[in-house]
Amino acid sequence: MNRQDKIIVAILVLALIASVYHTWNSAKKTAQFYREHPELAQRQLQENTVSQESPIEVEKPAVAERKDAYADVPETLVSVTNNVAVYTFSSHGASLKSVTLLEYDKTLNPEDGKVCMDFSSSGAMKLGGIPEPLLFSVSSTGLVVYASGEVADSVNFLRTYEIPEDGYVLKVTDRLVNNREGSDCMVPGYTVALGSMDVSGAGADMTDVAVDAKVQLSGSDKAKVENFDTRYISEMFGGTAGGCSRARVSPYAPMSESRNIPGTVYWVAARDRFFVQMLIPEASSRGFGVAAERLPSDASGALRISGIAASAAFDGMKLGPGETAERSYEYYAGPRKMSNLRPLTKDALKVMSFGTWRIFCEWLLDLLNFIERIVPGGYGMAIIVLTVLVRLLLYPINKRNAESMRKMSKIQPLIKEVNDKYANDPQKKQQEIMRIYGENKVNPLSSCLPMLIQLPIFIALFTILRSSVELRFAPFLWVADLSAPENLFRDAIGFGVNILPLTMAGTMALQSYLTPTAGDPAQQRMMMIIMPVMMLVMFYQLPSALCLYWTVSQILAIFGLLWNRRKNKSGDESGAEVLPPPRETRQMRRHGKKE
């Protein structure tokens, strides 16, 4: 390895060390920053208080409800349990105060309890936009919960929650009755809220939280699913979010912000990395709102979201004497899991945020879940089996690529002679090289084909292995959570050690060493070092599941290379291999010259 190669490798290693150090030191810097600037923390607290006390706009689908609206109002709670969750309902706004998911542990330690989607500060399914406080009487009969009260003069409101025995989809019906005798009554428009989402951990990464809605925006001619995620939330706080960098925000930005979006809404959802709420009204609403709250900025100014919420707004209505009107919804609060979301509504799988490679993601996730059900060993073994299947699927292409690379390595002496002979005549050199390729039946672009085919598969696997709730806290060998980096010895040495990325880099270097050289040997040696180091830097903080897939894929590729090398060696010894073409060519004989 020459001096230039050593410098490049040293820079990449230093970049890796800097990345690990930055992750470890982030919390320390945040604490130190606010110890040195107590006035900034106090100012942010005051701004937060002012924001929370701002009046609610009745005519718009307001999301940022005042947290102190029910401070002095007695609260009645009713809890109902089915096979998968515990639902706690509140008399404040006829809302859902919390949902405890019985199938999902809160942390890696089961003793810490189950995941609780806590909506105490906002209230899921809470009525808003009409005079407050709204106090309802709440009762239950089996798996049915009733909330009743008065929402306008002589207008009774009765909400019914029907909870399934096994599932997360609640059937909700709002019934309004005008009890006035001989006169009409105008019921004001109101909003139905989705509670604040951040159950995966305080200070969610910007890629983990979003609001999705199927909406026909004002001025648009058709409905489509809109994603209000990183860029939109950053703009709400006056911040920036571009490229691969994290969103940045001024430390003086408000602590909470909301936006109201008019249009015809067919469903709206609020999600974090693993869990989601979804409201599907039977009749479309007239708009929706997005609200977000953030944590104080650290020294780098990174935007960290502590919660994101949404709401759907419905028009007011006129009720004649004794007239009754109803609105119905389906409400889902549970894991972002395809098998649960598919039955809800068309386009519901858009909340999985699979993006451009959605079809590949859905197929691969379905296949992964199927393998996990029939193969013992959990999702770690399922990922290994899936990797083997992908390699088998690509075997014909990889085999052809290996043969092409082997032929390329055999004709390198001929290519070198042509390069030396026609160094000052590029056109002639290109003609001679293409002639050599043709006579030896070598396609110089064949090595690109496996990469192009594997690209959508890799991107799809990256997407599903990062955000699939099935992998949350899924163990495998020494890995405690396949959806996160290994982080071994973090408590002992202050930062996490990740073995799988290191193993992956080692297998990449070995594979590069075993691959027949199709170019300059010095350049090949350089790539053998640079590519593994670059991948190590990129993968070091990625989920263990993705590193496991890539490592197993590299190991299978190494076995394939060793097998081909052994087979080709046997062929050489038996004389079965085709000998290199003669050095003398037709064109050279025509000119009476020898190469």
Secondary structure as GFF3:
##gff-version 3
##sequence-region A 1 595
A	DSSP	alpha_helix	3	36	.	.	.	ID=ss1
A	DSSP	alpha_helix	38	52	.	.	.	ID=ss2
A	DSSP	beta_strand	77	81	.	.	.	ID=ss3
A	DSSP	beta_strand	85	90	.	.	.	ID=ss4
A	DSSP	beta_strand	95	105	.	.	.	ID=ss5
A	DSSP	three_ten_helix	110	112	.	.	.	ID=ss6
A	DSSP	beta_strand	114	118	.	.	.	ID=ss7
A	DSSP	beta_strand	127	128	.	.	.	ID=ss8
A	DSSP	beta_strand	137	141	.	.	.	ID=ss9
A	DSSP	beta_strand	144	152	.	.	.	ID=ss10
A	DSSP	beta_strand	155	162	.	.	.	ID=ss11
A	DSSP	beta_strand	169	178	.	.	.	ID=ss12
A	DSSP	beta_strand	185	187	.	.	.	ID=ss13
A	DSSP	beta_strand	190	197	.	.	.	ID=ss14
A	DSSP	three_ten_helix	206	208	.	.	.	ID=ss15
A	DSSP	beta_strand	210	217	.	.	.	ID=ss16
A	DSSP	beta_strand	224	228	.	.	.	ID=ss17
A	DSSP	alpha_helix	230	236	.	.	.	ID=ss18
A	DSSP	beta_strand	256	271	.	.	.	ID=ss19
A	DSSP	beta_strand	275	281	.	.	.	ID=ss20
A	DSSP	beta_strand	285	294	.	.	.	ID=ss21
A	DSSP	beta_strand	305	314	.	.	.	ID=ss22
A	DSSP	beta_strand	317	319	.	.	.	ID=ss23
A	DSSP	beta_strand	324	335	.	.	.	ID=ss24
A	DSSP	alpha_helix	338	341	.	.	.	ID=ss25
A	DSSP	three_ten_helix	348	352	.	.	.	ID=ss26
A	DSSP	three_ten_helix	355	357	.	.	.	ID=ss27
A	DSSP	alpha_helix	358	374	.	.	.	ID=ss28
A	DSSP	alpha_helix	378	393	.	.	.	ID=ss29
A	DSSP	alpha_helix	395	410	.	.	.	ID=ss30
A	DSSP	alpha_helix	412	421	.	.	.	ID=ss31
A	DSSP	alpha_helix	426	439	.	.	.	ID=ss32
A	DSSP	alpha_helix	448	467	.	.	.	ID=ss33
A	DSSP	three_ten_helix	469	471	.	.	.	ID=ss34
A	DSSP	alpha_helix	490	493	.	.	.	ID=ss35
A	DSSP	alpha_helix	499	514	.	.	.	ID=ss36
A	DSSP	alpha_helix	521	539	.	.	.	ID=ss37
A	DSSP	alpha_helix	544	574	.	.	.	ID=ss38
A	DSSP	alpha_helix	586	591	.	.	.	ID=ss39
###
